[in-house]
C-alpha cells in the first residue's frame, strides 16, 4: 500500500503545482499583493484537493488488488454418475 500511496502523492503533487502556478500567473497580471496571495492560496487549496483525490484513488486501487489476491479459488467439482 505504501507504494501506491507514494505514487498517488507524487501524481497529486504534479497536478497541484500547475494549478497553483496558473492561479498565481493570472494574479500577477492583475497586480496587487493581496490578489496574488489570495489566488495563490486558492490555487494551492484546489490543487491539494485534486491531489488528495488522486492519492485516495491510488490507495483504493491497492485495496482492491489485495482483496483480489486473497480471494479463494473455486474449482468446479465434477461428478460422475455410476450406473
N, C-alpha and C positions, 0 to 999 in steps of 0.2 A: 504494500500500500504506500510505502514511503516513496517509491519510485514514481508512482502515478501522481502523488500529491506534489512532489517536487516539480514534475513536468507540468502539472496544472498551474502551479505558482509562476513558473517561468513563462508559460504561454499567456497567462493572465497579465503578467507584468509587461509583456510585449504588446498587449492590447492597451494597457493603461498608459504607457508612455506616449504613444502618438495622440491619444485623446487629450491628454493634458497639454502636450506641446501645441496642438492645433488650437485649443482654447486659449492658451497664452498668446499665440501669434495673432489671433483675432483681437485680443485686448491690446496688444502692442500697437496695432494700427490706430486704435482709438485714442490712447494716450495716458489717461490719469493712472496714478499709482493704485488707487482703490479699485478701479476697474480691472487692472491687471491682476491684482491679488484675488479679487472675488472670482474672476473667470478661471484662474489657475486652480483655486481651491475647488470650484465646481467641476472643472475637468478632471481633477485628481479623484474626487469623490465618484464621479461617473465611471472613470477608468477602473477604480478599485472595485466597484460593484460588478462590472462586467468581468474583471479578472477573477473575482471571488466565485462568480457563477461558473466560469470555465474550470477553476480549480475543483469545485464541487462535482462537476461532470466527470473529471478525471478520477476523482475518488469513488464515485458511483460506478464507473467502469471497472475499477479494481474490485469492488464488492461483488459485482456481477460475475467477474471472472472467477473469484473464489467460490461463489455458490455453484457455478457450473463445474468446477474442478472437483468438488466434493459430492456431486450428485451420484447416487448409486446407479450402477449399470444393471439394467434388467435384460435378461436373456429370455427369449421365448422358450417355453417348455414344450417339447414335442411329446405327444402321447401316441402310443401305438396300441391299437385295439387287437388283442389276441383272440382269434376266433377258433 
